[in-house]
Amino acid sequence: MLTRTRLAVVVCGLILASLTGHNAQAQAQPNRLVTSEPGDLPIILSAPHGGREAIVDAPVRLGKGVARFVTSTDARTDLLTEKLADSLEQKLGKRPYVVIARVQRKYVDANRPATGAYESELGKVAYDTYHRALADAREKVVQRWGRGLLLDIHGQVAEPKAIFRGTQNGKTAEHLVQRFGPAALLGETSLFGQLAKQGFPVIPAIDSSDREHAAYNGGYIVATYGSGSGGTLDAIQLELGSELRSSQAMATTADKLATAVTAFATKYLPQEEQAAAAQHQPPRTAKVRVGVYTDEGAGKSVALKSALQKSEDVAVKELTAEEIRSGALAELDVLIHPGGSGGAQGRCLEEAGREEIRKFVREGGGYIGICAGAYLASADYEWSLNILDAKVLDRKHWARGRGMVEIELSDVGQQVLKSTAKQRAIYYAQGPLLAPGNRPDITDYQTMATFKTEIAKNGAPQGVMPGTTAIARGEYGLGRVVCFSPHPELTKGLATFVLEAITDVKRK
């Protein structure tokens, strides 16, 4: 139970009765189906799957057509969340925001999109109330502190003593990584680093480059309210093993969790409310540090360097393969591999250089590949970087010619590249015709643009190029990759595409 009476937003049987018009049991015994507590910390605790209350007169969910349909309860996560809130209040002197589903998961699953989350009007009321409470808490945290943290508490039985991290491989905590670097999410001072110091086995391990477990890597709540959807509230899903949630261990677990959260909050979360702060942080003026590969296999790249040098927000450094192998990427935010020969660039880098680039992107760096650089980023050649889940179509006719072609931007392409026009003419010089590579170890890419017209010279068959990916946007570890098959820097009026891509991939 909570240690003190606090204002709560509830869905009770009386409200449900007003919807059904005949629920006498609900009128007699109002059930709290959602509890929402206001807080005084930039921390939100969410527990969507620990509820034990039935919705009287509502059917249970059948889940027809719903992927990964589950109705079982994450046992005692509701109670553990209450105890965690109590422990945080004891350690920090203030209480976090708390949102707990009291309703059983077989009626409502608050960690899903609305489609598939409920199958009755009564379930919809509980679902909507839960998400209104989370949205309201996020708004208040951002208004008061400028940024904060949401912890979504879940349970798992695969590793009874362990805690899995769920951030969709860093996406739901993008703001944290951008502000403080990858160590804030992966290192010893991260939340999971602090949990490890409390004796919890954590998965993935601290400072590991391993991807998060596919079954526990973050659901709808952290995806919706975390910074991957924009904003400054980061969200982390905690999947706690069954032994940690047992009646005997719960108090100890809550205390250790609170100790870890307190240490993390002291280092990474704001200690003062914005209105009470003596002064606001000055705007960041540091330039984005961009490296351009200029060694064997790189074209002259005169137009690219000219476009970069015209920007006041970019500091450019030319790099050789040896410098990359020797650790020069540690001083950069973004690496660009330009046109030329992808195979020659990959072979010049050698495996040691290619692994340095993978490590750079995996830990939060940005990569932009143009033409040859897109071939290099793909997962289709022995010299590939394997950081974009893409294969190259019609490899036999890679030398299909040069000239202007039409591309069609997707919605995400228009948004990222800030293009008001959906179709653009762009210069093409034998870049790769990209298609999904279907590699299970690399995140699927987003198509930012497709080819509408084609060049089919030198024996290349017609009809292959239209519809293939012209610009791709992918993720690798904590980093982001944007690859252009054509050349925006060689196209009048489109050099800004490169600068917008730099903004998009920069995460450090």
C-alpha positions in Angstrom: 0.0 0.0 0.0 1.1 3.6 -0.5 2.5 5.2 2.6 0.3 8.3 2.4 -2.9 9.4 0.9 -2.5 11.3 -2.3 -4.6 12.6 -5.1 -5.4 9.8 -7.5 -7.0 9.6 -10.9 -9.2 6.5 -11.0 -11.5 4.6 -13.2 -14.0 3.1 -10.8 -17.0 0.9 -10.9 -19.4 3.9 -10.7 -18.0 5.4 -13.9 -18.2 2.0 -15.6 -21.8 1.7 -14.4 -22.7 4.9 -16.1 -21.6 3.3 -19.3 -23.4 0.0 -18.9 -26.5 1.4 -17.1 -27.0 -1.8 -15.2 -23.9 -2.6 -13.3 -25.2 -2.9 -9.7 -22.1 -4.7 -8.5 -19.9 -1.8 -9.7 -22.2 0.7 -8.0 -21.9 -1.2 -4.8 -18.1 -1.9 -4.9 -16.2 0.7 -6.9 -13.0 -0.8 -8.3 -9.9 1.4 -8.9 -8.8 0.3 -12.3 -6.1 3.0 -12.8 -4.2 4.8 -10.2 -2.3 8.0 -11.0 -0.3 10.0 -8.4 1.2 13.4 -9.0 4.9 13.7 -8.2 7.7 16.1 -7.2 10.6 14.5 -9.1 11.4 14.4 -12.8 10.7 10.6 -12.6 7.6 8.7 -13.7 6.9 5.1 -12.7 4.6 3.1 -14.9 3.2 -0.4 -14.2 0.8 -1.6 -16.9 0.6 -5.3 -16.3 0.4 -6.0 -12.6 -3.4 -5.4 -12.2 -5.7 -7.8 -10.4 -9.1 -6.2 -10.8 -11.8 -7.5 -13.1 -14.0 -5.3 -15.2 -17.4 -6.5 -14.2 -19.7 -7.2 -17.2 -16.8 -6.8 -19.7 -15.7 -9.7 -21.9 -12.1 -10.9 -21.8 -9.9 -10.2 -24.7 -9.7 -12.9 -27.4 -6.9 -11.3 -29.4 -7.9 -12.4 -32.8 -5.3 -11.2 -35.3 -3.2 -9.6 -32.6 0.5 -10.4 -32.8 2.2 -11.7 -29.7 -1.1 -11.8 -27.8 -0.7 -12.2 -24.0 -3.2 -12.0 -21.2 -1.0 -13.1 -18.2 -0.2 -10.8 -15.4 3.3 -9.6 -14.5 2.9 -10.8 -10.9 3.3 -8.2 -8.2 4.7 -5.5 -10.4 2.0 -3.2 -9.1 3.0 -3.7 -5.5 6.7 -3.5 -6.4 6.1 -0.1 -8.1 4.4 1.2 -5.0 7.3 0.1 -2.8 9.8 1.6 -5.3 7.9 4.9 -5.1 8.0 4.7 -1.3 11.7 4.0 -1.3 12.5 6.8 -3.7 10.5 9.2 -1.4 12.6 8.1 1.6 15.9 8.5 -0.3 15.2 11.7 -2.2 12.6 13.4 0.1 10.1 13.7 -2.8 7.9 11.3 -4.6 7.9 10.3 -8.3 4.8 10.4 -10.6 3.1 7.0 -10.5 0.7 5.4 -12.9 -0.5 1.8 -12.2 -3.0 -0.3 -14.0 -5.2 -2.1 -11.4 -7.2 -3.9 -14.1 -6.3 -7.4 -15.2 -4.4 -7.7 -18.5 -7.0 -10.1 -19.9 -9.3 -7.1 -20.1 -6.9 -4.3 -21.0 -3.2 -4.3 -22.2 -2.0 -0.7 -21.7 1.4 -1.5 -23.3 -0.1 -1.8 -26.8 -1.5 0.6 -29.3 -5.3 1.0 -28.9 -5.9 -1.5 -31.7 -5.6 -4.9 -29.9 -5.4 -3.4 -26.4 -9.0 -3.8 -25.4 -12.2 -5.3 -26.9 -14.9 -3.5 -25.0 -16.0 0.0 -24.3 -15.3 -0.5 -20.6 -11.8 -1.6 -21.5 -11.3 1.5 -23.6 -12.2 3.8 -20.7 -9.4 2.2 -18.5 -6.9 2.3 -21.4 -7.6 5.9 -22.3 -7.4 6.9 -18.6 -4.0 5.2 -18.2 -2.5 6.9 -21.3 -4.0 10.3 -20.4 -2.3 10.0 -17.0 1.1 9.1 -18.6 0.8 12.0 -21.1 -0.2 14.4 -18.4 2.8 13.3 -16.2 5.2 13.6 -19.1 3.9 17.1 -19.9 4.3 18.2 -16.2 7.8 16.8 -15.9 9.0 18.6 -19.0 7.3 21.8 -18.0 8.8 21.7 -14.5 12.3 20.3 -15.1 12.9 20.4 -18.9 13.6 16.7 -19.1 13.1 13.5 -17.1 12.9 9.7 -17.0 10.0 7.2 -17.3 10.6 3.7 -15.9 8.1 1.1 -17.2 8.0 -1.8 -14.8 7.5 -5.3 -16.1 8.1 -8.9 -15.1 9.7 -11.9 -16.9 10.5 -15.5 -16.0 13.3 -16.3 -18.5 16.0 -15.1 -16.1 14.5 -15.2 -12.6 17.3 -13.1 -10.9 18.1 -10.7 -13.7 16.8 -7.4 -15.1 16.5 -6.9 -18.9 17.0 -3.4 -20.4 14.4 -2.2 -22.9 15.0 0.9 -24.9 14.5 -0.4 -28.4 18.3 -0.5 -28.6 18.7 3.1 -27.4 16.0 4.7 -29.4 13.7 5.5 -26.4 16.6 7.2 -24.6 18.0 9.2 -27.5 18.0 12.5 -25.6 20.0 11.0 -22.8 22.6 9.7 -25.2 22.7 12.9 -27.2 23.2 15.0 -24.0 25.6 12.8 -22.1 27.0 10.3 -24.5 26.6 6.5 -24.7 28.0 5.9 -21.2 24.8 7.4 -19.7 22.9 4.4 -21.2 25.5 1.7 -21.3 28.2 2.4 -18.9 28.9 2.0 -15.2 27.2 5.3 -14.2 24.1 4.4 -16.3 20.9 3.2 -14.6 21.9 -0.4 -15.4 25.4 0.2 -14.3 24.0 1.3 -10.9 21.7 -1.7 -10.9 24.7 -4.0 -11.4 26.4 -2.3 -8.5 23.4 -3.3 -6.4 24.1 -6.9 -7.3 21.5 -7.4 -10.0 22.5 -9.4 -13.1 21.7 -7.1 -16.0 21.1 -7.9 -19.6 22.8 -6.8 -21.8 25.9 -6.5 -19.7 27.4 -3.1 -18.8 29.5 -1.6 -21.6 28.4 -4.4 -23.9 27.7 -3.8 -27.6 25.1 -6.6 -27.5 21.6 -5.7 -28.8 18.7 -5.9 -26.3 16.8 -9.1 -26.1 14.1 -9.1 -28.8 11.4 -10.1 -26.4 12.2 -7.5 -23.8 13.6 -4.5 -25.7 10.8 -2.1 -25.0 7.1 -1.9 -25.9 4.5 0.7 -26.8 4.8 2.8 -23.6 8.5 3.6 -23.8 8.2 4.0 -27.6 5.3 6.5 -27.3 6.6 8.5 -24.3 10.3 8.2 -24.7 12.6 10.6 -26.5 12.7 8.5 -29.6 9.4 10.0 -30.5 10.8 13.5 -29.9 11.1 15.5 -26.8 13.3 15.3 -23.7 11.7 12.6 -21.6 13.7 9.4 -21.8 12.0 6.0 -21.2 13.4 2.7 -20.1 11.6 -0.6 -19.7 12.7 -2.7 -16.8 11.9 -6.5 -17.0 12.4 -7.9 -13.6 12.9 -11.6 -12.9 10.3 -13.6 -11.0 12.6 -14.1 -7.9 13.1 -10.4 -7.6 9.3 -9.9 -7.4 8.6 -12.6 -4.9 6.8 -11.6 -1.7 10.0 -12.4 0.3 12.4 -10.4 -1.9 10.1 -7.5 -2.9 11.1 -5.0 -0.2 14.8 -5.6 -0.8 14.4 -5.4 -4.5 12.5 -2.1 -4.2 15.2 -0.6 -1.9 18.0 -1.6 -4.2 16.1 -0.3 -7.3 15.6 3.0 -5.5 19.3 3.2 -4.6 20.2 2.7 -8.2 17.6 5.2 -9.5 18.8 7.7 -6.9 22.4 7.4 -8.0 21.4 7.8 -11.7 19.1 10.7 -11.0 21.8 12.6 -9.0 24.2 12.4 -12.0 21.9 12.7 -15.0 18.6 14.3 -14.0 17.9 17.9 -13.2 17.9 18.8 -9.5 16.1 22.1 -9.8 12.8 23.0 -11.5 13.2 25.3 -14.5 11.2 28.1 -12.9 13.4 28.0 -9.8 16.7 27.8 -11.6 18.8 30.9 -11.3 19.5 30.9 -15.1 18.9 28.8 -18.1 21.6 26.7 -19.8 23.2 28.7 -22.6 22.4 27.4 -26.1 24.9 24.9 -27.5 27.3 26.6 -29.9 29.8 23.7 -30.5 30.1 22.7 -34.2 29.3 19.2 -35.4 32.6 17.4 -35.9 32.4 15.7 -39.3 35.1 13.4 -40.8 35.3 12.9 -44.5 37.2 9.8 -45.8 39.7 10.9 -48.4 41.9 7.8 -48.9 42.0 5.2 -51.6 38.7 4.7 -53.3 37.4 8.2 -52.5 36.6 10.6 -55.4 37.7 14.2 -55.3 34.6 15.2 -53.3 35.2 18.9 -54.2 31.4 19.6 -54.2 30.9 17.7 -50.9 33.7 19.6 -49.1 32.5 22.9 -50.5 28.9 22.2 -49.2 30.2 21.3 -45.7 32.6 24.3 -45.5 29.7 26.7 -46.2 27.9 25.6 -43.1 28.8 27.5 -39.9 27.6 24.5 -37.8 30.1 22.0 -39.2 33.8 21.5 -38.5 35.4 19.2 -41.2 38.3 16.9 -40.8 39.8 14.8 -43.7 40.6 11.2 -42.7 42.9 8.5 -44.1 42.2 4.8 -43.5 45.2 4.6 -41.2 43.8 7.5 -39.1 40.5 5.6 -38.8 42.3 2.4 -37.7 44.3 4.4 -35.2 41.2 5.7 -33.3 40.5 9.1 -34.9 36.8 8.5 -35.0 36.7 9.1 -31.2 37.0 12.8 -31.9 34.1 12.9 -34.3 30.3 13.1 -34.3 29.7 12.0 -37.9 31.7 10.1 -40.6 31.0 10.6 -44.3 32.2 8.1 -46.9 31.9 9.8 -50.3 31.5 8.7 -53.9 34.3 6.8 -55.7 34.7 3.0 -55.3 33.0 1.2 -52.4 35.2 -1.8 -52.8 38.4 0.2 -52.9 37.4 2.1 -49.8 36.5 -1.1 -47.9 39.7 -2.9 -48.8 41.8 0.1 -48.0 40.2 0.3 -44.5 41.0 -3.4 -43.9 39.0 -5.3 -41.4 40.5 -3.3 -38.5 39.3 0.0 -40.0 35.9 -1.4 -40.8 35.5 -2.6 -37.3 36.5 0.9 -36.0 33.6 2.3 -38.0 31.2 -0.3 -36.8 32.2 0.5 -33.2 31.9 4.2 -33.8 28.3 3.9 -35.1 27.3 1.2 -32.6 28.3 3.5 -29.7 26.2 6.5 -31.0 28.2 8.0 -33.9 26.6 8.9 -37.2 27.4 7.6 -40.7 26.5 9.1 -44.1 27.3 7.2 -47.3 27.1 8.7 -50.7 27.1 6.4 -53.7 30.3 4.4 -53.0 29.8 5.1 -49.3 26.3 3.5 -49.6 27.8 0.4 -51.2 30.3 0.3 -48.4 27.6 0.6 -45.7 25.5 -2.3 -47.1 25.5 -5.9 -45.9 26.2 -7.4 -49.3 30.0 -7.6 -49.9 33.0 -9.2 -48.2 34.4 -5.6 -47.7 31.0 -4.2 -46.5 30.6 -2.4 -43.2 27.3 -4.3 -42.5 25.8 -1.3 -40.8 22.8 -0.9 -43.1 20.4 -3.9 -43.5 20.5 -3.6 -47.3 21.5 -5.7 -50.3 22.4 -4.4 -53.8 20.1 -5.4 -56.7 21.5 -6.2 -60.1 25.2 -6.2 -59.0 26.3 -7.4 -62.4 25.2 -4.1 -64.0 26.5 -1.7 -61.3 28.1 0.5 -64.1 24.6 1.4 -65.5 25.5 5.0 -66.4 25.3 8.5 -65.2 22.8 11.3 -65.5 19.8 13.0 -63.9 17.0 10.8 -62.6 13.7 11.5 -60.7 13.3 10.3 -57.1 10.2 10.3 -54.9 10.6 11.1 -51.2 8.7 9.3 -48.5 7.0 11.2 -45.7 10.0 10.5 -43.5 12.4 11.6 -46.3 10.6 14.9 -46.7 10.6 15.4 -42.9 14.3 14.6 -42.3 15.6 16.3 -45.5 13.2 19.3 -45.1 12.0 19.0 -48.7 8.6 20.6 -49.5 8.6 18.8 -52.9 7.9 15.1 -52.9 9.6 14.5 -56.3 13.1 15.8 -57.0 15.5 15.5 -59.9 19.0 14.4 -58.7 22.3 13.4 -60.3 23.0 9.7 -60.4 26.4 8.1 -61.0 26.1 4.3 -60.7 25.1 4.2 -57.1 23.6 1.0 -55.6 20.0 -0.1 -56.1 19.2 -0.8 -52.5 16.6 -3.3 -51.2 16.0 -4.8 -47.7 18.7 -7.2 -46.7 16.6 -9.1 -44.2 19.5 -9.5 -41.8 18.2 -10.5 -38.4 21.1 -8.8 -36.6 20.6 -5.4 -38.2 17.6 -3.1 -37.8 15.4 -2.8 -40.9 16.0 0.5 -42.7 13.5 3.2 -43.5 13.1 4.2 -47.2 13.5 8.0 -47.5 13.3 8.0 -51.3 12.8 5.6 -54.2 13.8 5.9 -57.9 11.0 7.0 -60.2 13.0 7.0 -63.4 16.1 5.0 -64.4 19.4 4.9 -66.3 20.0 1.6 -68.0 23.2 1.9 -70.1 26.1 -0.5 -70.7 23.8 -3.5 -71.1 21.8 -2.9 -67.9 18.3 -4.2 -68.2 15.4 -1.7 -68.2 12.7 -1.8 -65.5 15.0 -2.8 -62.6 15.8 0.6 -61.1 12.4 2.2 -60.6 11.0 1.5 -57.2 14.3 0.6 -55.6 15.6 2.5 -52.6 17.5 5.7 -53.5 18.0 7.1 -50.0 17.9 4.8 -46.9 17.9 5.6 -43.1 18.9 2.9 -40.7 20.1 2.3 -37.1 23.0 0.3 -35.9 23.4 0.0 -32.2 23.0 3.5 -30.8 24.0 5.2 -34.0 22.2 6.2 -37.2 23.0 5.7 -40.8 21.8 7.6 -43.9 22.8 6.4 -47.3 22.4 8.2 -50.7 22.6 6.2 -53.8 22.6 9.4 -56.0 24.6 12.5 -55.4 22.8 15.4 -53.7 26.0 17.4 -53.4 26.4 17.3 -57.2 22.9 18.5 -57.8 22.0 22.2 -57.8 19.9 23.1 -54.8 20.2 19.7 -53.1 23.5 20.0 -51.2 21.4 20.9 -48.2 20.2 17.2 -48.1 23.7 16.3 -46.8 23.6 19.0 -44.1 20.1 17.8 -43.0 21.4 14.2 -42.9 24.2 15.3 -40.7 21.7 16.8 -38.2 19.7 13.6 -38.3 22.5 11.1 -37.7 24.4 13.2 -35.1 23.6 11.7 -31.6 26.6 12.4 -29.4 
